[in-house]
Every structure is written in structure tokens, then in C-alpha cells.
Amino acid sequence: MTRRGLFAPALGLVAAACSPLNLLNALGPRDPGVRRVARDIAYGDESRQRLDLYAPKAPGPYPTLVFFYGGGWESGSRDQYGWAAQALAARGFVVALPDYRIAPQVAFPAFIEDAAAATARAAEVVGAHGGDPARLGVLGHSAGAHLAMMIALDRRYMAAVGRPGLIRAAAGLAGPYDFLPLDVAASRNAFGRAPDLTLTQPVTFVRADAPPIWLGHGTADVVVHDEDTIILDQRMRAVGGRSEAKLYPGLDHADLIATFSPLFRKKATVLADVTGFFHRQLG
């Protein structure tokens, strides 16, 4: 098979692909029946080590999701993605929406470590807001999908924050999972200091006892090609892991997450598919 899935675009292109999504936070309609229940919960000392919580207005308990936004590991803010967290919460979850440190201020593995720390902190606080920390999943879009898969598959990150086994399921939307070799622009800021680049790749850590994963990708994505999803799904299955993958014809990189918005939800069943997966796995 011809390998189109190399993560060749510079990080700026990834950020540019995600930037139109920010408008949905300011201008798009929101799902009713949910609200932000906590803001600026610290999971570290740095200004970007903060998270918000969204929850249904009706009492729980609900399963918990931690959602990581994209932006090429060098841009983005939780303030721009409240609409996505609300869409998930409206499907019956308490949702943590963290920021995380980004390049060039930090490099790998700092943003992965932040994802693990934010997930552990979310488990500590969701109980006060109707969430069940024993039923916790992680998901993300683009670079955020990379974060979710890294902490779900590489045992070291959640073990380092004292919560091995916390993640019960994981999902990735349009994620880069097997993107070696890196081009110079992409590697310089985020991954250039990694002594072993294979340790930056989710596919390196496929294992039979990993949490079940769900992967979604648009076939028209030219930022992160759908081969990354196909390869991770195939590698997981080859080692006896539990993996589901779905390709969405005609959707590009931004389309996939944009379908979380009520404005574009009829375009594809992405939100229903991913939340259906989490309800099957988390209850």
C-alpha cells in the first residue's frame, strides 16, 4: 500500500486547518441541557495547566470523558472548544476540557505528561459534579488524538501520575499515530529533542491489554491522512487488542470535529458514533 500517511505538513498547516473551528465557539449554536460547572481547575503550576468541566444539568452519576483539542501541539485554547465539550456532555457525560503546554515553549514529552496529569486531576474532581471517575475515557482531535492515544497505550504516563488503569476507553479523531519520518519543520519545535523518535508514536505501544479504542477519520483529510487510523487499527488488532475504526467519505480534517456542532451534525454521524462507543465501554 502506498504510504500517504506520513505527517509531512509543517505544524502551522495543522493549526491553520483547526483555526476555523474556533468560530464555532463564538458563533455556533450550543447543545441545551448542559453547562460549564467548573473553570480553571489546576492540575499543575503553569498557566496552561488548567481544565474546565462541563456536565448535564440533570443529576448523575455520568461517565467521565477528557477531551483534548488539536492545533499541531503548538496552538489552541480550551476557551475555543467549549462547544465540543458541550456536545459531548449533552450525550450523557461529564467532560473535562484541559489546556496543555505547547511548542515551542515545551517539547515532547511535556504535552503528553500534561495530558496524563490533567486526566488524573479530572478523576479527582468529577465526583463533585456528577461524574464517575471509575468510568473514564479520553479522546481528542488531531494532535489531541495523539495525546489521548499516547496516554492510553504507553503505560508509563498514567503510571507516573499514580493512576495506572484509570483510562477505561480511548478515541481518536483524525489523529497522527504513525508519522515517521518527520519533516524538519514538524520535528523542530515539538519533537526535535526526543532522543528516540519511535517513542513519540502511538503505534509503538500497541498491546493486547490496552483499553478498547475507537478511531475515526475523514477520507478527504490531507493534513493527517487516513492511513494513520488504518495502520493503528490494524496494528492493535494484530496484537490482539480491541480496536474499532470508521472512515467518513468526503470529510476533511476540520470537518470531522465540526460535525460535533449542531450546525454540521447532519453531515456525518461522528458524534453519535464516538459517544455510542464510550457508552458501550463505560456504561
Secondary structure as the mmCIF struct_conf table of DSSP 4:
data_model
#
loop_
_struct_conf.conf_type_id
_struct_conf.id
_struct_conf.beg_label_comp_id
_struct_conf.beg_label_asym_id
_struct_conf.beg_label_seq_id
_struct_conf.end_label_comp_id
_struct_conf.end_label_asym_id
_struct_conf.end_label_seq_id
BEND BEND1 PRO A 9 PRO A 9
HELX_RH_AL_P HELX_RH_AL_P1 LEU A 11 CYS A 18
HELX_RH_3T_P HELX_RH_3T_P1 SER A 19 LEU A 21
HELX_RH_AL_P HELX_RH_AL_P2 ASN A 22 LEU A 27
BEND BEND2 GLY A 28 GLY A 28
TURN_TY1_P TURN_TY1_P1 PRO A 32 GLY A 33
STRN STRN1 VAL A 34 ALA A 42
BEND BEND3 TYR A 43 GLU A 46
TURN_TY1_P TURN_TY1_P2 SER A 47 ARG A 48
STRN STRN2 ARG A 50 PRO A 56
BEND BEND4 LYS A 57 ALA A 58
STRN STRN3 TYR A 62 PHE A 68
BEND BEND5 GLY A 71 GLY A 71
TURN_TY1_P TURN_TY1_P3 GLY A 72 TRP A 73
BEND BEND6 GLU A 74 GLU A 74
HELX_RH_3T_P HELX_RH_3T_P2 ARG A 78 GLN A 80
HELX_RH_AL_P HELX_RH_AL_P3 GLY A 82 ALA A 89
TURN_TY1_P TURN_TY1_P4 ALA A 90 GLY A 92
STRN STRN4 VAL A 94 PRO A 98
TURN_TY1_P TURN_TY1_P5 ALA A 103 GLN A 105
BEND BEND7 VAL A 106 VAL A 106
TURN_TY1_P TURN_TY1_P6 PHE A 108 PRO A 109
HELX_RH_AL_P HELX_RH_AL_P4 ALA A 110 VAL A 125
HELX_RH_3T_P HELX_RH_3T_P3 VAL A 126 HIS A 129
TURN_TY1_P TURN_TY1_P7 GLY A 130 GLY A 130
STRN STRN5 GLY A 131 HIS A 141
TURN_TY1_P TURN_TY1_P8 SER A 142 SER A 142
HELX_RH_AL_P HELX_RH_AL_P5 ALA A 143 LEU A 153
HELX_RH_AL_P HELX_RH_AL_P6 ARG A 155 ALA A 160
TURN_TY1_P TURN_TY1_P9 VAL A 161 GLY A 162
TURN_TY1_P TURN_TY1_P10 PRO A 164 GLY A 165
STRN STRN6 ILE A 167 LEU A 173
BEND BEND8 ALA A 174 ALA A 174
BEND BEND9 TYR A 177 ASP A 178
HELX_LH_PP_P HELX_LH_PP_P1 LEU A 180 LEU A 180
BEND BEND10 PRO A 181 PRO A 181
HELX_LH_PP_P HELX_LH_PP_P2 LEU A 182 ASP A 183
HELX_RH_AL_P HELX_RH_AL_P7 VAL A 184 ALA A 186
HELX_RH_PI_P HELX_RH_PI_P1 SER A 187 PHE A 191
TURN_TY1_P TURN_TY1_P11 GLY A 192 ARG A 193
BEND BEND11 PRO A 195 PRO A 195
HELX_RH_3T_P HELX_RH_3T_P4 LEU A 197 THR A 200
HELX_RH_3T_P HELX_RH_3T_P5 PRO A 202 PHE A 205
TURN_TY1_P TURN_TY1_P12 ALA A 208 ASP A 209
BEND BEND12 ALA A 210 ALA A 210
HELX_LH_PP_P HELX_LH_PP_P3 PRO A 211 PRO A 212
STRN STRN7 ILE A 213 GLY A 218
TURN_TY1_P TURN_TY1_P13 THR A 219 ALA A 220
BEND BEND13 VAL A 222 VAL A 224
TURN_TY1_P TURN_TY1_P14 ASP A 226 ASP A 226
HELX_RH_AL_P HELX_RH_AL_P8 GLU A 227 ALA A 238
TURN_TY1_P TURN_TY1_P15 VAL A 239 GLY A 240
STRN STRN8 SER A 243 TYR A 248
TURN_TY1_P TURN_TY1_P16 PRO A 249 GLY A 250
HELX_RH_AL_P HELX_RH_AL_P9 HIS A 253 ALA A 258
TURN_TY1_P TURN_TY1_P17 THR A 259 PHE A 260
BEND BEND14 SER A 261 SER A 261
TURN_TY1_P TURN_TY1_P18 PRO A 262 PHE A 264
HELX_RH_3T_P HELX_RH_3T_P6 ARG A 265 LYS A 267
HELX_RH_AL_P HELX_RH_AL_P10 VAL A 270 LEU A 282
#
